[in-house]
Amino acid sequence: MTRKTKTRLSMIFRYTLLIAVGFVMLYPLLWMFFATFKSNSEMFSSLALIPKEWDFSGYQSFGKMVGGQINLPLAMLNTYKIVLPKMVFTVLSSTIVAYGFAKFRFPGRNFFFGLMISTLFLPQVVLNAPQYVMFNSWGWLNSYKPLIIPSLFAVETYFVFLLIQFARGIPNEIEEAARIDGANIAKTLWYVVTPMLKPAIVSCALFTFMWSSNDFMGPLVYLKSVRNFPVSIFLKMTMDADAGTSWNRILASSLVAITPSLIVFLLAQKSFVDGISAGGVKG
């Protein structure tokens, strides 16, 4: 067997294996898509992927009000009222704090860095009660403030740490050249450092987008008005709203709800993968 034939067979084997693994990973999403066209009886009585009888009722109830106050479009609008500002504020605050830790020397720097890293081991459930009391005393309950305002203060330690690892890899000579050209600290950060942090910033933005879109506990704790609920709580309400749950409607709503996250991830996939892979080897 020639080397060319061995190479071709090896390539065929690798691609076949990758396609098989990819199909296994995508199968739950494919099943979810086709299940939106199945009735409850068929969904729980057959393992077939393709429906025997196509049922479009799951997509015909998008405008149906749940609890008389909210439907899927309003819930998705509420979700992105939280997600978009939180994503922007998280990226801005985390970048500024990471730049300060990576490039500046100040008294107590190592102590504060260690203190910040230690918060990675602090479960969110421990903070729920004191935060609720604090936000209640400020009159922030039943609004999006408790979900958005904290992101202005770089509370996502993982993102700060990731950006610090990237910023440490930027040569100091580049910043010195910018200062010689008359750039102050803010301009150096915006025009010189930030473009070089793009892969890490995209990773932080994507993680924030997906985590905030899926957040259930935060809105459940701080929001009282049904009209303010995001899609994560709306989907739970649709499961409890009727005596007989229409699972095709729930799956159809879930599919529509995750579509923006899938689109955003696919559009920013290259920078996201670069950011995660590079962040894993920097020190």
C-alpha positions in Angstrom: 0.0 0.0 0.0 1.5 3.3 -1.1 1.9 6.3 1.2 -0.7 8.2 -0.8 -3.3 5.5 -0.3 -2.5 5.3 3.5 -2.9 9.0 3.8 -6.3 8.9 1.9 -7.6 6.0 4.1 -6.4 7.8 7.2 -8.3 11.0 6.2 -11.4 9.0 5.3 -11.3 7.3 8.7 -10.8 10.6 10.6 -13.6 12.4 8.8 -16.0 9.4 9.2 -15.2 9.4 12.9 -15.7 13.2 13.2 -19.0 13.0 11.3 -20.2 10.2 13.6 -19.3 12.0 16.8 -20.8 15.3 15.4 -24.1 13.5 14.7 -24.1 12.0 18.2 -23.6 15.5 19.7 -26.2 17.1 17.4 -28.8 14.3 17.7 -30.5 15.8 20.9 -31.0 19.1 19.0 -32.3 17.3 15.9 -34.7 15.2 18.1 -35.9 18.4 19.8 -36.6 20.0 16.4 -38.6 17.1 15.0 -40.3 16.6 18.4 -41.9 20.1 18.0 -44.0 18.5 15.2 -45.1 15.5 17.2 -48.2 15.0 19.4 -47.7 14.0 23.1 -48.8 10.4 22.4 -46.3 10.0 19.5 -43.5 11.7 21.4 -43.6 9.3 24.3 -44.5 6.1 22.4 -41.9 6.2 19.5 -38.2 6.6 19.2 -38.4 7.6 15.6 -36.8 10.9 14.6 -39.2 11.8 11.9 -42.9 12.3 12.9 -45.4 10.0 11.5 -48.0 12.7 11.5 -46.9 16.3 11.4 -48.5 18.5 14.1 -47.9 22.3 13.8 -49.9 23.3 16.8 -46.7 23.9 18.8 -45.8 26.9 16.5 -49.3 28.2 16.3 -49.4 29.2 20.0 -46.5 31.6 20.2 -48.7 34.5 20.8 -50.8 32.7 23.4 -50.7 34.5 26.8 -49.7 32.5 29.8 -51.2 33.7 33.0 -53.0 36.3 31.0 -49.9 38.6 31.1 -47.0 37.3 29.1 -46.3 35.4 25.9 -43.1 34.1 24.2 -42.2 37.3 22.2 -42.6 39.5 25.4 -40.5 37.0 27.4 -37.7 37.1 24.8 -37.8 40.9 24.8 -37.5 40.9 28.6 -34.6 38.4 28.3 -32.6 40.7 26.1 -33.4 43.7 28.2 -31.3 41.9 30.8 -28.7 40.1 28.6 -27.5 42.9 26.3 -26.7 45.6 28.9 -25.2 42.9 31.2 -23.0 41.6 28.4 -21.7 45.1 27.6 -21.2 46.2 31.2 -19.4 42.9 32.1 -17.0 43.2 29.2 -16.2 46.8 29.9 -15.7 46.5 33.6 -13.8 43.2 33.4 -11.4 44.6 30.7 -10.6 47.7 32.8 -10.0 45.7 36.0 -7.9 43.1 34.2 -5.8 45.8 32.6 -5.2 47.4 36.0 -4.1 44.1 37.6 -1.9 43.1 34.6 -0.1 46.3 33.8 0.0 48.5 37.0 1.9 48.2 40.2 0.0 49.5 43.3 0.1 48.8 47.0 -1.8 45.7 47.9 -1.9 44.5 44.3 -1.1 40.8 45.1 -3.4 40.8 48.1 -6.4 42.1 46.1 -5.6 39.8 43.3 -5.6 36.8 45.6 -8.8 38.0 47.2 -10.5 38.4 43.8 -9.4 34.8 42.8 -10.7 33.4 46.1 -14.3 34.6 45.1 -14.2 31.9 42.4 -14.7 29.3 45.1 -17.7 31.2 46.6 -21.0 29.6 45.5 -23.6 32.1 44.3 -26.2 30.4 46.6 -24.3 31.8 49.6 -24.7 35.3 48.3 -28.4 35.1 47.5 -29.8 36.0 51.0 -27.5 39.0 51.8 -27.8 40.3 48.2 -31.6 40.1 48.4 -31.7 42.0 51.7 -29.4 44.6 50.3 -31.3 45.1 47.1 -34.6 45.1 49.0 -33.3 47.9 51.2 -32.4 49.9 48.1 -35.8 49.4 46.6 -34.5 47.5 43.6 -36.8 44.4 43.8 -39.1 43.7 40.9 -36.8 45.5 38.5 -33.8 44.5 36.3 -31.4 46.5 38.4 -30.2 43.6 40.6 -29.5 41.6 37.5 -27.7 44.4 35.5 -26.1 47.0 37.9 -23.6 44.5 39.6 -22.0 43.8 36.2 -20.6 47.4 36.2 -18.2 46.3 39.0 -16.5 43.3 37.4 -18.2 40.7 39.5 -17.4 37.9 37.1 -14.1 36.8 38.4 -13.5 34.2 35.8 -13.6 36.8 33.0 -11.3 39.1 34.8 -8.8 36.3 35.3 -9.1 35.3 31.6 -8.4 38.8 30.5 -5.5 39.2 32.9 -3.8 36.2 31.3 -4.2 37.8 27.9 -3.1 41.3 29.0 0.1 39.9 30.6 1.1 38.6 27.2 1.0 42.1 25.6 4.6 43.5 25.4 5.1 46.6 27.5 7.0 48.1 24.6 3.8 48.5 22.6 2.2 50.5 25.4 5.4 52.6 25.8 5.3 53.4 22.1 1.7 54.5 22.4 2.6 56.8 25.3 5.5 58.3 23.4 3.0 59.1 20.6 0.9 61.0 23.2 -1.7 58.5 24.2 -2.9 58.5 27.7 -3.9 55.5 29.7 -7.5 55.5 28.4 -6.4 55.8 24.8 -3.8 53.1 25.2 -6.4 50.8 26.6 -8.9 51.5 23.9 -6.8 51.8 20.8 -3.9 49.5 21.6 -4.7 46.9 24.3 -8.4 46.2 23.6 -7.9 45.2 19.9 -5.2 42.7 21.1 -7.6 41.3 23.7 -10.3 40.7 21.1 -10.4 36.9 21.3 -10.7 37.0 25.1 -13.3 39.7 25.0 -15.4 37.8 22.5 -15.2 34.7 24.7 -16.3 36.8 27.7 -19.2 38.3 25.8 -20.4 34.9 24.5 -20.3 33.3 27.9 -22.2 36.2 29.4 -24.7 36.1 26.6 -25.4 32.4 27.1 -25.3 32.3 30.9 -27.5 35.3 31.2 -30.0 34.0 28.7 -30.2 30.7 30.7 -30.3 32.3 34.1 -33.3 31.1 36.1 -32.5 31.7 39.7 -31.7 35.4 39.5 -34.9 36.5 37.8 -36.9 34.1 40.0 -35.5 35.7 43.2 -35.7 39.4 42.2 -38.7 39.7 39.8 -42.3 39.6 41.0 -44.3 40.9 38.1 -45.2 38.2 35.5 -44.8 40.7 32.7 -41.1 41.2 33.6 -40.2 37.5 33.5 -37.5 36.4 31.0 -37.9 33.3 28.8 -36.3 31.0 31.3 -39.1 31.5 33.8 -41.7 31.7 31.0 -40.9 28.2 29.8 -41.4 26.9 33.4 -44.7 28.7 33.5 -45.9 27.0 30.3 -45.3 23.6 32.0 -47.4 24.5 35.0 -50.1 26.5 33.3 -52.2 23.7 31.8 -53.5 20.5 33.3 -52.3 18.6 30.2 -48.9 19.9 29.1 -48.4 20.4 25.4 -44.8 19.3 25.1 -44.6 20.2 21.4 -45.4 23.8 22.3 -42.8 23.8 25.1 -40.1 22.3 22.8 -41.0 24.8 20.0 -40.7 27.7 22.4 -37.4 26.4 23.8 -36.1 26.0 20.2 -37.0 29.5 19.3 -35.5 30.8 22.6 -32.1 29.1 22.0 -31.9 30.2 18.4 -30.3 33.6 19.1 -27.6 32.0 21.2 -26.8 29.5 18.5 -26.6 32.3 15.8 -24.4 34.5 18.0 -22.1 31.5 18.8 -21.8 30.5 15.1 -21.0 34.1 14.0 -18.3 34.5 16.7 -17.1 30.9 16.7 -13.5 31.6 15.5 -12.7 34.3 18.0 -14.4 32.3 20.7 -12.2 29.2 20.1 -9.1 31.3 19.8 -9.9 33.0 23.1 -10.5 29.8 25.0 -7.5 27.9 23.5 -5.1 30.8 24.0 -6.3 31.5 27.5 -5.5 28.0 28.5 -1.8 28.3 27.7 -1.0 31.8 28.9 0.5 32.2 32.3 
